[in-house]
Amino acid sequence: MKPFTLRKTIPALLIAIVMAFVSIGPAAAAWHPGNITALGDSITTAYNTGGFFANAPANSWSTGTNTSVNSLYLRILAVNPLISGKNTNYAVSGAKMSGLNSQAGKIASATEYVTILMGANDVCTSSESTMTSVANFKSQFETAMATINTRAPNAKVYVVSIPDIYNLWNILKGNSSARFRWSLYRICQSMLANPTSTSAADTLRRANVRQRNIDFNIALAQVCAQYANCRFDNNAVFYTAYVASDVSTRDYFHPSLAGQTKLASTAWGASGLPYP
């Protein structure tokens, strides 16, 4: 009988051990962006959360630095310090979807993450008849997305749904201060005109405006789905149950600090970050 030898078995055993360590090595780190750029309207400029009837971008749900709001930027910063100071906000108070392409044109080629919340001013107009058409809204968004993709082809885009404007009317229609300001400042009369009326005409008008709100969100989802680097929030913000304390008492329309905080939390939860 031949004597037992390790001459061949030892190399084979070593190879097996090495391969085992290779296969169980550390997984690739989850991706967090190194910079963030916000596009949108007065919701994203955090209008009326600081000075009276003024923007307060430090309170923005997307790029703000107010720790009480805990924006997307701050949540990313907590795990990726490289993003520090790289939070850009191009949102414009009062902007409609027609203005998104102009904001998109400012994006730098090195942009890694873009948030978009746009469309409330296309729903909230002087009357039902002056709302943006769904066809124009979708076309304008397509143009802006093409611009983003051209200027920063490697950027990941996060599109947030338009909040439910009908819910705003529903939670505040019984508040006399809200009704006074809606009338005084002619705020969102497409939805908020005659807020206590139960007439068939006013009831139908509110239903039509809410449907336009929904149709806009459908358009956002459809256009976003055309891009591999785009993620829609699946209507998380639209379905969020905002309450009276989430709304500014200065105009009873824009989010309060509490509203910005809730928006940041909801948007973060639906963002999918960190990406694998």
C-alpha positions as CSV (number, residue, x, y, z in Angstrom):
1,M,0.0,0.0,0.0
2,K,1.3,3.4,-1.0
3,P,2.1,5.9,1.9
4,F,-0.4,8.8,2.3
5,T,0.8,12.1,0.9
6,L,-0.4,15.7,1.1
7,R,1.6,16.8,-1.9
8,K,-1.5,17.1,-4.1
9,T,-4.2,17.6,-1.5
10,I,-2.6,20.7,0.2
11,P,-2.6,22.9,-2.9
12,A,-6.1,21.9,-3.7
13,L,-7.2,22.7,-0.2
14,L,-5.5,26.2,-0.3
15,I,-7.2,27.0,-3.5
16,A,-10.6,26.1,-2.0
17,I,-9.9,28.3,1.0
18,V,-8.9,31.2,-1.1
19,M,-12.0,30.9,-3.3
20,A,-14.2,30.7,-0.2
21,F,-12.8,34.0,1.1
22,V,-13.3,35.7,-2.3
23,S,-16.9,34.6,-2.5
24,I,-17.7,35.8,1.0
25,G,-15.8,39.1,0.8
26,P,-17.5,42.4,1.7
27,A,-20.5,43.4,-0.5
28,A,-20.3,46.6,-2.5
29,A,-21.4,49.6,-0.4
30,A,-24.9,50.9,-1.0
31,W,-25.0,54.1,-3.0
32,H,-25.7,57.5,-1.6
33,P,-25.3,60.6,-3.7
34,G,-22.4,63.0,-3.3
35,N,-24.6,66.0,-4.2
36,I,-28.2,66.9,-4.5
37,T,-30.1,69.4,-6.6
38,A,-33.8,70.3,-6.0
39,L,-36.2,71.5,-8.7
40,G,-39.7,72.7,-8.1
41,D,-41.9,75.4,-6.7
42,S,-42.7,77.2,-3.4
43,I,-43.1,73.9,-1.6
44,T,-39.5,73.2,-2.2
45,T,-38.4,76.7,-1.4
46,A,-40.2,76.3,1.9
47,Y,-42.2,79.5,1.3
48,N,-43.8,81.0,4.5
49,T,-41.8,78.8,6.9
50,G,-39.4,81.6,7.8
51,G,-40.0,85.2,7.1
52,F,-43.5,86.4,6.3
53,F,-44.3,85.6,2.6
54,A,-40.7,84.8,1.8
55,N,-38.7,81.7,0.8
56,A,-36.8,79.8,3.5
57,P,-34.8,77.2,1.6
58,A,-33.0,76.1,4.9
59,N,-36.4,74.6,5.8
60,S,-36.8,72.7,2.5
61,W,-37.8,69.0,2.6
62,S,-35.3,68.3,-0.1
63,T,-32.1,70.3,0.4
64,G,-32.7,72.2,3.6
65,T,-30.3,72.4,6.6
66,N,-32.8,72.8,9.4
67,T,-32.3,69.7,11.6
68,S,-35.9,69.9,12.8
69,V,-37.1,69.2,9.2
70,N,-34.4,66.5,8.6
71,S,-34.4,67.0,4.8
72,L,-33.3,64.4,2.3
73,Y,-30.0,66.2,2.2
74,L,-29.4,65.9,5.9
75,R,-30.5,62.2,5.9
76,I,-27.9,61.5,3.2
77,L,-25.3,63.6,5.0
78,A,-25.7,61.4,8.1
79,V,-24.3,58.4,6.1
80,N,-22.2,60.2,3.4
81,P,-20.2,63.2,4.7
82,L,-18.9,63.8,1.2
83,I,-22.3,65.5,0.3
84,S,-21.6,68.3,2.9
85,G,-22.3,71.7,1.4
86,K,-23.3,70.2,-1.9
87,N,-27.1,70.9,-1.7
88,T,-28.4,73.1,-4.5
89,N,-32.0,74.4,-4.7
90,Y,-33.1,75.8,-8.1
91,A,-36.8,75.7,-7.2
92,V,-38.8,78.9,-7.9
93,S,-41.8,80.1,-5.9
94,G,-44.9,80.2,-8.1
95,A,-43.4,78.0,-10.8
96,K,-45.5,75.8,-13.0
97,M,-44.4,72.8,-15.0
98,S,-43.8,75.1,-17.9
99,G,-40.9,76.5,-15.9
100,L,-39.2,73.2,-15.0
101,N,-37.1,73.1,-18.1
102,S,-35.5,76.4,-17.3
103,Q,-34.5,75.1,-13.9
104,A,-33.3,71.9,-15.4
105,G,-31.0,73.9,-17.7
106,K,-29.0,75.0,-14.6
107,I,-28.0,71.5,-13.6
108,A,-24.3,70.8,-13.6
109,S,-23.0,67.8,-15.5
110,A,-21.6,66.3,-12.3
111,T,-25.0,66.3,-10.6
112,E,-25.7,62.9,-9.0
113,Y,-29.2,63.3,-7.5
114,V,-32.1,65.5,-8.6
115,T,-35.4,65.8,-6.8
116,I,-38.5,67.2,-8.5
117,L,-41.8,68.3,-6.9
118,M,-43.7,70.3,-9.5
119,G,-47.4,70.7,-10.5
120,A,-49.3,72.2,-7.6
121,N,-49.5,75.6,-9.4
122,D,-50.8,73.8,-12.5
123,V,-53.7,72.5,-10.4
124,C,-54.1,75.6,-8.2
125,T,-55.1,78.4,-10.5
126,S,-57.6,81.2,-10.6
127,S,-60.4,78.9,-11.9
128,E,-61.1,75.3,-13.0
129,S,-60.8,76.5,-16.7
130,T,-57.3,77.9,-16.2
131,M,-55.7,74.7,-15.0
132,T,-52.9,73.4,-17.2
133,S,-54.1,70.7,-19.6
134,V,-52.8,67.2,-19.0
135,A,-51.3,67.0,-22.5
136,N,-49.3,70.2,-22.0
137,F,-48.3,69.2,-18.5
138,K,-46.9,65.9,-19.7
139,S,-45.2,67.5,-22.7
140,Q,-43.5,70.1,-20.6
141,F,-42.3,67.4,-18.1
142,E,-40.9,65.3,-21.0
143,T,-39.0,68.3,-22.2
144,A,-37.5,68.9,-18.8
145,M,-36.6,65.3,-18.3
146,A,-34.8,65.3,-21.6
147,T,-32.8,68.3,-20.6
148,I,-31.8,66.7,-17.3
149,N,-30.8,63.5,-19.1
150,T,-28.7,65.5,-21.5
151,R,-27.0,67.8,-19.0
152,A,-26.4,65.1,-16.3
153,P,-26.8,61.7,-17.9
154,N,-25.5,59.9,-14.8
155,A,-27.8,61.7,-12.4
156,K,-30.5,59.8,-10.6
157,V,-33.9,61.6,-10.7
158,Y,-36.5,61.3,-7.9
159,V,-40.0,62.6,-8.9
160,V,-42.3,63.3,-6.0
161,S,-46.1,63.3,-6.5
162,I,-48.2,66.4,-6.2
163,P,-49.9,66.6,-2.8
164,D,-53.7,66.1,-2.8
165,I,-55.1,69.6,-3.0
166,Y,-58.6,68.3,-2.2
167,N,-57.3,67.2,1.1
168,L,-56.2,70.7,1.9
169,W,-59.7,72.0,1.3
170,N,-61.2,69.2,3.3
171,I,-59.2,69.7,6.4
172,L,-59.5,73.5,6.5
173,K,-62.8,74.4,4.9
174,G,-64.3,74.7,8.4
175,N,-61.6,77.1,9.5
176,S,-62.8,80.7,9.2
177,S,-59.2,82.1,9.2
178,A,-58.3,79.8,6.3
179,R,-61.4,80.8,4.4
180,F,-60.6,84.5,4.9
181,R,-57.1,84.2,3.6
182,W,-58.1,82.0,0.7
183,S,-60.5,84.7,-0.4
184,L,-58.3,87.7,0.5
185,Y,-55.2,86.3,-1.4
186,R,-57.3,84.5,-4.1
187,I,-55.4,81.3,-3.3
188,C,-56.1,78.2,-5.5
189,Q,-59.5,79.3,-6.5
190,S,-59.9,76.3,-8.8
191,M,-60.3,74.3,-5.6
192,L,-60.8,76.7,-2.8
193,A,-63.4,79.1,-4.1
194,N,-66.7,78.9,-2.2
195,P,-65.2,76.5,0.3
196,T,-68.4,75.9,2.3
197,S,-70.7,75.5,-0.7
198,T,-72.3,72.1,-1.1
199,S,-74.0,73.0,-4.4
200,A,-73.8,70.5,-7.3
201,A,-71.7,72.9,-9.3
202,D,-69.1,73.5,-6.6
203,T,-69.0,69.8,-5.7
204,L,-68.4,68.9,-9.3
205,R,-65.7,71.5,-9.7
206,R,-63.7,70.2,-6.7
207,A,-64.0,66.7,-8.1
208,N,-62.8,67.8,-11.5
209,V,-59.8,69.6,-9.9
210,R,-58.9,66.6,-7.9
211,Q,-59.0,64.4,-11.0
212,R,-56.7,66.8,-12.7
213,N,-54.3,66.5,-9.7
214,I,-54.5,62.7,-10.1
215,D,-54.0,62.9,-13.9
216,F,-50.9,65.0,-13.5
217,N,-49.4,62.4,-11.1
218,I,-50.2,59.7,-13.7
219,A,-48.3,61.8,-16.3
220,L,-45.4,62.2,-13.9
221,A,-45.2,58.4,-13.4
222,Q,-45.5,57.7,-17.1
223,V,-42.7,60.0,-18.1
224,C,-40.4,59.0,-15.3
225,A,-40.9,55.3,-16.3
226,Q,-39.3,56.1,-19.6
227,Y,-35.9,56.6,-17.9
228,A,-33.9,53.9,-16.2
229,N,-32.4,56.5,-13.8
230,C,-35.8,58.0,-12.7
231,R,-37.8,56.9,-9.7
232,F,-41.4,58.0,-8.9
233,D,-42.7,58.0,-5.3
234,N,-45.6,55.9,-6.3
235,N,-48.0,58.6,-5.1
236,A,-46.7,58.4,-1.5
237,V,-46.9,62.2,-1.0
238,F,-50.3,62.4,-2.7
239,Y,-51.7,59.8,-0.3
240,T,-50.1,61.3,2.8
241,A,-52.8,62.4,5.4
242,Y,-51.7,65.9,6.0
243,V,-53.5,67.6,9.0
244,A,-54.2,71.3,9.8
245,S,-51.0,71.7,11.8
246,D,-49.0,70.7,8.6
247,V,-50.2,73.9,6.9
248,S,-48.9,77.4,7.4
249,T,-51.3,79.7,9.3
250,R,-50.0,82.7,7.3
251,D,-51.7,81.6,4.1
252,Y,-53.3,78.3,4.9
253,F,-51.9,76.8,1.8
254,H,-48.1,76.1,2.0
255,P,-46.6,73.5,4.3
256,S,-45.7,74.6,7.8
257,L,-42.4,73.4,9.4
258,A,-44.4,70.4,10.5
259,G,-45.6,69.9,7.0
260,Q,-42.1,70.2,5.6
261,T,-40.9,67.6,8.2
262,K,-43.7,65.2,7.2
263,L,-43.0,65.7,3.5
264,A,-39.3,65.0,4.1
265,S,-40.1,61.8,6.0
266,T,-42.6,60.6,3.4
267,A,-40.4,61.4,0.4
268,W,-37.4,59.7,2.1
269,G,-39.4,56.6,2.8
270,A,-40.4,56.3,-0.9
271,S,-37.1,57.3,-2.3
272,G,-35.5,53.9,-2.3
273,L,-32.2,55.3,-0.9
274,P,-29.7,53.9,-0.4
275,Y,-29.6,52.4,-3.9
276,P,-27.8,49.0,-4.1
